[in-house]
Amino acid sequence: MDNNFSIILAKKLISVSDVATATGLSRTTLTNLYYRRSKNVSFTTLKILCDYLNVSLSELIEYVPIKKEGETA
């Protein structure tokens, strides 16, 4: 799964602190998401971020299935 949070912030010139202040989300949560250390992010958090950043969920995170051995496209 690809997390584009840091890329989106860079393009919009927004800091993690700005997002935390504006959304009320924990700075620790946002920092972990920024550095791709998060494993389980709640849907509520994702929705708040998508609304604040004005992006779709698929822009914020991207899921690419892992191909199993012997599987074809």
VOLO-503213 format. One record per residue (C-alpha): residue in one letter; y, x, z. Coordinates in steps of 0.5 Angstrom, whole numbers, plus 500, padded with zeros to 3 digits. Each point is the difference from the previous one (the first is absolute). Layout:
N
a;Y;X;Z $
...
***
This chain:
73
m;500;500;500 $
d;507;503;498 $
n;506;499;505 $
n;506;500;496 $
f;505;499;506 $
s;503;507;500 $
i;501;500;492 $
i;504;493;501 $
l;504;503;506 $
a;502;506;496 $
k;502;496;494 $
k;504;495;504 $
l;503;506;504 $
i;498;496;506 $
s;497;504;507 $
v;495;498;504 $
s;505;499;506 $
d;504;495;495 $
v;494;496;499 $
a;498;500;507 $
t;507;497;502 $
a;500;495;495 $
t;493;497;501 $
g;499;501;507 $
l;493;504;498 $
s;498;506;505 $
r;503;506;497 $
t;493;503;502 $
t;496;495;496 $
l;505;501;494 $
t;500;508;501 $
n;492;500;499 $
l;500;495;494 $
y;505;505;497 $
y;496;506;501 $
r;494;496;498 $
r;496;501;507 $
s;499;492;501 $
k;494;497;499 $
n;501;493;502 $
v;506;497;498 $
s;501;493;502 $
f;502;495;495 $
t;506;498;504 $
t;503;507;500 $
l;498;500;492 $
k;504;494;499 $
i;506;502;504 $
l;500;506;496 $
c;500;497;493 $
d;505;495;502 $
y;505;505;503 $
l;499;505;494 $
n;499;494;495 $
v;494;503;497 $
s;493;496;498 $
l;494;502;505 $
s;497;503;494 $
e;506;505;499 $
l;500;502;507 $
i;492;501;500 $
e;495;501;495 $
y;493;499;500 $
v;495;504;496 $
p;493;498;501 $
i;495;506;500 $
k;495;500;495 $
k;493;501;503 $
e;495;505;497 $
g;497;498;493 $
e;505;494;499 $
t;504;499;494 $
a;507;498;498 $
***
